[in-house]
Amino acid sequence: MNEFSIICRVIGSLFNRQPQDPLLAPLFTLIREGKLQQHWPLEQDELLARLRQHCDPQALTADYNALFVGSDCRVPLCGSQWKDGPTEAEVRNFLQQRGMPLTEAPADSFGALLLAASWLEDQAQEDEIAAQIALFDEFLLPWCGAFLGKVEAHAASGFYRTLAALSREALQAMREELAEAEEEENEDDADA
């Protein structure tokens, strides 16, 4: 798994699953023990250290639920619930066209979109970079700034405020990496 995929999978999982989900236990252990930094490809040590300070899955459950769960949640997780977000059907159609297996869960949630970006990276199709750029530019970036801002404003725990800041920086770095990869790909095509 490469760096891009790791970032997408970690952030996507933390937004996509309840903190007490057994599948997140190994990730929370890495964060709590300060070992995520060893594997984190971006220079975000200060944010990772802050994440570690507030990393108690049991205490985070109430915050996660207040932020993201139910019709009266403070911050809707799905792009279709935001002014500039995509419809769930648009995202689902986009991902199905690329062969991604989908469940009944909303395909347009912030976490699911990052997990989809990881899946696209891991599949390494011929149009992988173009697909990832489309995912970012059409389905994620138009609304994620407002989403992450609301998470920072409404989170009761330092964990989710820090996760929002870490996510914002990581998304920017990943989009820049995609632009560089696209440029290299275009140069290779021109040389061919």
Solvent accessible surface area in square Angstrom, and as a share of the most:
residue,aa,sasa,rsa
1,M,137,0.61
2,N,69,0.35
3,E,105,0.47
4,F,2,0.01
5,S,0,0.00
6,I,44,0.22
7,I,4,0.02
8,C,0,0.00
9,R,91,0.33
10,V,17,0.10
11,I,0,0.00
12,G,0,0.00
13,S,19,0.12
14,L,3,0.02
15,F,0,0.00
16,N,59,0.30
17,R,85,0.31
18,Q,54,0.24
19,P,3,0.02
20,Q,83,0.37
21,D,32,0.16
22,P,111,0.70
23,L,121,0.60
24,L,4,0.02
25,A,54,0.42
26,P,87,0.55
27,L,22,0.11
28,F,3,0.01
29,T,50,0.29
30,L,58,0.29
31,I,4,0.02
32,R,106,0.39
33,E,88,0.39
34,G,17,0.16
35,K,87,0.37
36,L,7,0.04
37,Q,56,0.25
38,Q,134,0.59
39,H,102,0.45
40,W,15,0.05
41,P,40,0.25
42,L,42,0.21
43,E,165,0.74
44,Q,9,0.04
45,D,79,0.41
46,E,126,0.56
47,L,16,0.08
48,L,7,0.03
49,A,41,0.32
50,R,92,0.34
51,L,1,0.00
52,R,113,0.41
53,Q,135,0.60
54,H,78,0.35
55,C,8,0.05
56,D,71,0.37
57,P,21,0.13
58,Q,134,0.59
59,A,67,0.52
60,L,3,0.01
61,T,27,0.15
62,A,75,0.58
63,D,9,0.05
64,Y,7,0.03
65,N,54,0.28
66,A,37,0.29
67,L,0,0.00
68,F,13,0.05
69,V,66,0.38
70,G,48,0.47
71,S,126,0.81
72,D,127,0.66
73,C,27,0.16
74,R,112,0.41
75,V,0,0.00
76,P,33,0.21
77,L,29,0.14
78,C,21,0.12
79,G,0,0.00
80,S,56,0.36
81,Q,115,0.51
82,W,36,0.13
83,K,193,0.82
84,D,82,0.42
85,G,22,0.21
86,P,8,0.05
87,T,71,0.41
88,E,49,0.22
89,A,70,0.54
90,E,87,0.39
91,V,0,0.00
92,R,52,0.19
93,N,79,0.40
94,F,17,0.07
95,L,2,0.01
96,Q,101,0.45
97,Q,124,0.55
98,R,62,0.23
99,G,53,0.51
100,M,29,0.13
101,P,103,0.65
102,L,48,0.24
103,T,99,0.58
104,E,170,0.76
105,A,60,0.47
106,P,67,0.42
107,A,6,0.04
108,D,1,0.00
109,S,9,0.06
110,F,0,0.00
111,G,0,0.00
112,A,20,0.16
113,L,0,0.00
114,L,0,0.00
115,L,44,0.22
116,A,0,0.00
117,A,0,0.00
118,S,1,0.00
119,W,50,0.18
120,L,4,0.02
121,E,26,0.12
122,D,59,0.31
123,Q,73,0.33
124,A,69,0.54
125,Q,93,0.41
126,E,177,0.79
127,D,72,0.37
128,E,32,0.14
129,I,28,0.14
130,A,60,0.46
131,A,2,0.01
132,Q,1,0.00
133,I,20,0.10
134,A,19,0.15
135,L,0,0.00
136,F,0,0.00
137,D,58,0.30
138,E,101,0.45
139,F,15,0.06
140,L,0,0.00
141,L,58,0.29
142,P,59,0.37
143,W,3,0.01
144,C,10,0.06
145,G,41,0.39
146,A,58,0.45
147,F,0,0.00
148,L,1,0.00
149,G,28,0.27
150,K,81,0.34
151,V,0,0.00
152,E,55,0.25
153,A,79,0.61
154,H,72,0.32
155,A,8,0.06
156,A,82,0.63
157,S,22,0.14
158,G,7,0.07
159,F,0,0.00
160,Y,2,0.01
161,R,97,0.36
162,T,3,0.02
163,L,0,0.00
164,A,0,0.00
165,A,21,0.16
166,L,1,0.01
167,S,0,0.00
168,R,91,0.33
169,E,87,0.39
170,A,0,0.00
171,L,3,0.02
172,Q,115,0.51
173,A,33,0.26
174,M,1,0.01
175,R,53,0.19
176,E,92,0.41
177,E,81,0.36
178,L,6,0.03
179,A,44,0.34
180,E,109,0.49
181,A,28,0.21
182,E,66,0.30
183,E,109,0.49
184,E,109,0.49
185,E,65,0.29
186,N,86,0.44
187,E,96,0.43
188,D,94,0.49
189,D,98,0.51
190,A,85,0.66
191,D,122,0.63
192,A,121,0.94
